[in-house]
């Protein structure tokens, strides 16, 4: 099962990292969507395995995701995940109502969105930690939530059987509304390095 970290100080520090990173990511998404308001939930910090991480997204629910690896002081992956219907709404919005004739066009929109969101998140985290954090080239996946998460977690170096997930949900004001989740998946050794960097 997913379980919280045991130290309140560590939990607070990681939640603050998630809050800052995801907050900047939400602002970047808002700008990308023409200034539409993007509400963000209070981030959660969980120590979990890949299968439990997938349940955060709905298990077998169909989703579209853009995920990027993290290079620099941290090792892990950042995921922008939307339910299938919300992903289609976001793609239509960013394509300005023009239907994407080819799948490649839709994937390009999602990849660029994930890249902008991840870059904003990692840049903010980098300023907080003093590390240079750079996203890898985004990969777009469509399918069941559990498969998407398992694929991303499988790319995280270290012990992927137990990872730390920083998760926040967002909802953008649009017609129709666009909602989804931001997940930062970090290997446990990177979490130790991050906490040491933060002095907790």
C-alpha positions, 0 to 999 in steps of 0.5 A, a space after each residue: 500500500 501507499 504510505 506516507 513518509 514517517 518524519 513530519 519534517 521530511 514530509 513537510 519539506 517534500 510537500 513544500 518542494 512539490 508545492 513550489 514545483 507544481 505551482 510553477 508548472 500550473 502557472 506555465 500551463 495557465 499561460 499555455 492555455 491563454 491565461 485560463 485559471 488553473 487550480 492546484 490541489 495540496 500536494 501529497 507525498 507518498 512512499 509507494 510501489 509502481 502498482 500503487 502509484 498507478 492506482 493514484 491515476 485510476 488503475 485501468 482508466 484510459 489516460 494520456 500522459 507525457 513523461 520526462 526523465 530528470 537529469 542533474 541532482 535528482 534521478 526520477 521522472 515527471 509525469 503530466 497525466 490526463 484522463 482520455 477525455 480531458 486530454 482530448 479537450 486540451 489537445 483541441 484547445 491548444 490546436 485552436 479547435 482544429 481537429 488533429 488529422 494525424 495522431 502525430 499532431 496530437 502527440 506533438 501537442 501533448 509532448 510540448 505541453 509536458 515539456 513546458 510544464 516539466 521545465 517550469 517545475 524543475 526550474 523552480 525546484 532547481 532554484 530551491 535546491 541550487 541544482 541544475 535540473 533538466 528534463 529529458 525529451 518527452 515521451 507520450 503514452 496513451 493507454 491504461 493508467 497502470 501501464 503508463 505509470 509502470 512504464 515511467 517508473 521502470 525508467 527511474 534508476 535505482 530501486 523502482 520497487 519503492 519510489 517516492 511520489 509527489 502528486 498534485 491534481 489540477 483543474 483548468 477553467 475551460 469549456 469543457 474543463 481540463 483536469 489531470 495530475 502531476 506526478 514527480 516520481 523519485 528514486 529513494 536515493 535521490 530523496 535522501 540526497 534531496 532531503 540532505 540538500 534541504 537540511 532535514 
